[in-house]
């Protein structure tokens, strides 16, 4: 898996450790279907078809779009996406509740964790990475 960094108007996507991708959303990002699609393309470019774990980091003040909450963003990719596990880091009770609700309504075939602290998410992903 190539290492690197891709930055766009919505996030900074980094892989500085093999098989570990970090997607850090900008504080002023608009969480839109277009942003999700653009960031997923960046993740795909960094993963280069190899299995990976993903850590999503959302700013606590990010607005949640109901359009995005109603769609399973991983469903169409299930047969081709080599994701091992996803950890989502959120701040604030609203984002925490919304993220947990999203994954409750859209269960995934891979492990998913929702965390308030990056350290906890990273440790959890490292355990999943070394299992697979």
C-alpha positions in Angstrom: 0.0 0.0 0.0 1.5 3.3 -1.0 2.1 5.9 1.7 1.0 9.5 1.2 -1.2 12.4 1.9 -4.1 13.8 -0.1 -5.8 17.0 1.0 -8.9 18.6 -0.4 -11.5 21.1 0.7 -13.2 18.7 3.1 -10.5 16.5 4.6 -6.9 15.5 4.9 -6.5 11.8 4.1 -3.2 10.3 5.2 -1.5 6.9 5.1 1.9 7.1 6.9 1.7 3.5 8.1 1.1 0.6 5.8 -2.6 -0.5 5.8 -3.7 2.4 8.1 -5.6 5.3 6.5 -6.7 8.3 8.5 -9.4 10.7 7.2 -9.4 13.9 9.2 -12.4 16.1 8.3 -11.7 19.9 8.3 -13.6 22.0 10.8 -15.3 24.0 8.1 -16.1 21.0 5.8 -19.5 20.5 4.4 -20.4 16.8 5.0 -22.1 16.2 1.7 -22.5 13.3 -0.7 -20.0 14.9 -3.0 -17.4 15.3 -0.2 -17.9 11.6 0.9 -17.4 10.4 -2.7 -14.3 12.6 -3.2 -12.8 11.5 0.0 -13.5 7.8 -0.7 -11.6 8.2 -4.0 -8.6 9.6 -2.1 -8.8 6.7 0.3 -9.0 4.3 -2.6 -5.9 5.9 -4.2 -3.9 5.5 -1.0 -5.1 2.0 -0.3 -4.4 0.9 -3.9 -6.6 -2.2 -3.6 -4.8 -3.4 -0.5 -6.6 -4.3 2.8 -6.7 -1.3 5.2 -8.2 0.0 8.4 -9.7 3.5 8.4 -9.9 6.1 11.1 -12.4 8.8 10.5 -12.0 11.9 12.6 -14.9 14.4 12.6 -14.9 17.8 14.2 -17.4 18.1 17.1 -19.3 21.0 15.4 -19.8 19.3 12.1 -23.3 19.4 10.8 -24.9 16.1 10.0 -26.9 15.8 6.8 -30.0 13.6 7.0 -29.4 12.6 3.3 -26.1 11.1 4.4 -27.6 9.4 7.5 -30.2 7.6 5.3 -27.7 6.0 3.0 -25.4 3.1 3.6 -22.2 4.5 2.0 -20.5 1.1 2.1 -23.2 -1.1 0.6 -22.2 -0.6 -3.1 -18.6 -1.3 -2.2 -19.0 -4.5 -0.2 -17.7 -6.8 -2.9 -14.7 -4.7 -3.8 -13.6 -2.6 -0.8 -10.8 -4.3 1.2 -11.6 -2.4 4.4 -10.7 -4.4 7.5 -12.3 -2.2 10.2 -13.4 1.4 10.6 -13.1 3.6 13.7 -15.0 6.9 13.8 -13.8 9.5 16.3 -16.4 12.2 17.2 -16.7 14.9 19.7 -19.8 16.0 21.4 -22.9 14.1 22.4 -24.9 15.0 19.2 -22.2 13.6 16.8 -21.6 10.6 19.1 -25.4 9.7 19.1 -25.8 10.3 15.4 -22.8 8.1 14.5 -23.9 5.3 16.7 -27.4 5.5 15.3 -26.0 5.5 11.7 -24.1 2.2 12.3 -27.1 0.7 14.1 -29.3 1.3 11.1 -26.5 0.4 8.6 -24.6 -2.6 10.0 -21.4 -3.4 8.2 -19.7 -6.7 7.4 -16.5 -5.5 9.1 -15.9 -4.3 12.6 -17.0 -0.7 13.3 -16.1 1.3 16.4 -17.2 4.8 17.6 -14.9 6.6 19.9 -14.5 10.0 21.6 -10.7 9.8 21.8 -8.3 9.3 18.9 -5.9 7.2 21.1 -8.6 4.7 21.8 -9.6 4.5 18.2 -6.0 4.0 17.0 -5.4 1.2 19.5 -8.6 -0.5 18.5 -7.7 -0.3 14.8 -4.2 -1.6 15.5 -5.6 -4.7 17.2 -7.9 -5.4 14.1 -5.1 -4.7 11.7 -2.8 -7.3 13.3 -5.6 -9.9 13.5 -6.2 -9.7 9.8 
